[in-house]
Amino acid sequence: MQNQEIISPDIIEEMKEMTDVAYSRRDYEGVLETSYRILHHIPNDDDALYTIVSLYMMSNHEEGLEACQTLLSYYPRHAYAFQLKGKIYPQLSQWDKVLHFLEQTLELEPSDATIHHNIAEAYFYVNYHLKKA
């Protein structure tokens, strides 16, 4: 069995601060590297997982979906992870999945007006794309 280095909570906090600094400098590779290092020591750190998902949403949508799935594997009722998936799928023109994940988000957060707005917008685009087909 591989020995895993034990890191103090103070060092984890320093790593999170490094992530914030890298993000403010738009050093997204640095953000990802530090976030993955945090996850190596705390596999279910929701801040690191959220950061990774958010960055992948900006450019690499497939990896963003994988990161969302990782987040959901630790937090199966994480409403924001469902909402993020609902935001990534339009970039891939997979409208049926957009509605599926946004509706799951709505079940978890029924009073969130943003989710209602996103669902209405998704229905508009689904109908738009169906008419074009």
Stockholm file with secondary structure:
# STOCKHOLM 1.0

chainA/1-133         MQNQEIISPDIIEEMKEMTDVAYSRRDYEGVLETSYRILHHIPNDDDALYTIVSLYMMSNHEEGLEACQTLLSYYPRHAYAFQLKGKIYPQLSQWDKVLHFLEQTLELEPSDATIHHNIAEAYFYVNYHLKKA
#=GR chainA/1-133 SS CCCCCCCCHHHHHHHHHHHHHHHHTTCHHHHHHHHHHHHHHSTTCHHHHHHHHHHHHHSCHHHHHHHHHHHHHHCTTCHHHHHHHHHHGGGGTCHHHHHHHHHHHHHHCTTCHHHHHHHHHHHHHHHHHHHHC
#=GC SS_cons         CCCCCCCCHHHHHHHHHHHHHHHHTTCHHHHHHHHHHHHHHSTTCHHHHHHHHHHHHHSCHHHHHHHHHHHHHHCTTCHHHHHHHHHHGGGGTCHHHHHHHHHHHHHHCTTCHHHHHHHHHHHHHHHHHHHHC
//
